[in-house]
Amino acid sequence: MSGHLRIAALGVMMALTVTSVACTGSSDSAEVTPTSAVSRQAYDQAFEEFQSCVSENGGTLLSVETNTQFGTYEYSYQDADSVTIEDCYNRKFMEAQISFESSNVAIRSADKLENEREWNTQVLPCLARSGFDVPSTLSEAENQLSASEIRDLYQIYIADLADSAACDEASAE
């Protein structure tokens, strides 16, 4: 079994003006505030250090690709390596990636659109089917709820509902 990690530095919390790291396929996220913009050279160097750390600690990145639209790194790995990869990512690459991606307007715009699509087609319908009284769109949620209420709803969705039948039905519509 393998995992795929596409770090979206702005993640689902972009709409809440909270910077976070969202790992696809995992409910883990780490909130980080970028310190400053990172150059392409520093971003590449940090990724090389991350790759070296993974290798030195017995992990393996199965594939490494560069997103042609944004120039960001995407990679896959075996689930057995997830602890090593998370540790190396946190120590060697996370800050550079968040700073690099959060200073890139194209990435921020794409993440915001993707986050809005996910909320409108998956998160909110699932919460509604599960009995929560929620607005029908992310825009409405941002106007009616506090940032902490939206984060709480997302945590409920991730922790309790994402794999439920209600969510399967919501995604199918």
C-alpha positions, 0 to 999 in steps of 0.5 A, spaced: 500 500 500 502 506 498 501 513 500 501 520 495 503 526 498 501 533 495 503 538 499 498 544 498 501 549 503 495 553 503 491 547 504 484 547 506 485 553 511 487 558 505 479 560 505 480 562 513 487 566 512 490 560 516 496 557 513 497 550 513 500 544 510 494 539 508 497 532 506 492 528 501 490 521 504 491 523 511 488 527 516 494 530 519 496 537 518 501 542 521 499 549 522 505 554 520 506 561 519 511 562 513 517 567 515 518 570 508 518 568 501 523 563 499 527 563 493 527 558 488 534 556 489 532 555 497 526 551 495 530 546 491 536 546 496 531 544 502 527 539 498 534 536 496 535 536 504 529 533 505 530 527 500 537 526 503 534 525 510 529 520 508 534 516 504 539 517 510 533 514 515 531 508 511 525 511 507 524 511 500 520 516 495 517 512 490 517 517 485 518 525 485 515 529 480 515 537 479 508 540 477 509 543 471 504 549 472 507 551 479 514 548 479 512 545 486 515 538 488 510 532 488 512 525 491 509 518 493 511 513 498 510 507 501 506 507 508 511 504 512 515 510 510 510 515 513 513 516 519 520 517 516 517 522 511 513 526 516 519 527 520 524 529 515 519 533 511 517 537 518 525 538 519 528 539 512 522 542 507 516 544 511 518 551 512 521 552 505 515 549 502 510 553 505 514 560 504 515 558 497 508 556 495 505 562 500 508 567 496 506 564 489 500 568 487 498 562 482 499 557 487 494 561 492 489 562 487 489 555 485 489 552 492 483 557 494 479 554 488 480 547 489 479 548 497 472 552 495 470 546 490 472 541 496 468 544 501 462 545 496 462 538 493 464 534 499 465 537 506 458 541 506 454 536 503 457 530 507 456 535 514 449 536 512 447 529 510 450 527 517 445 532 521 449 538 521 446 545 520 451 548 515 451 553 509 450 550 502 457 554 500 464 555 503 462 563 501 456 563 506 460 559 511 465 564 511 460 569 512 456 566 517 461 562 521 467 564 525 474 561 523 474 556 529 467 554 527 469 552 520 476 549 523 471 545 527 467 543 522 472 541 518 476 537 523 469 533 524 469 531 517 476 529 517 476 525 523 468 522 523 465 523 517 470 523 511 469 515 510 462 514 512 456 512 507 453 520 508 460 522 505 460 517 499 453 519 497 454 527 498 460 526 493 456 522 488 451 527 487 
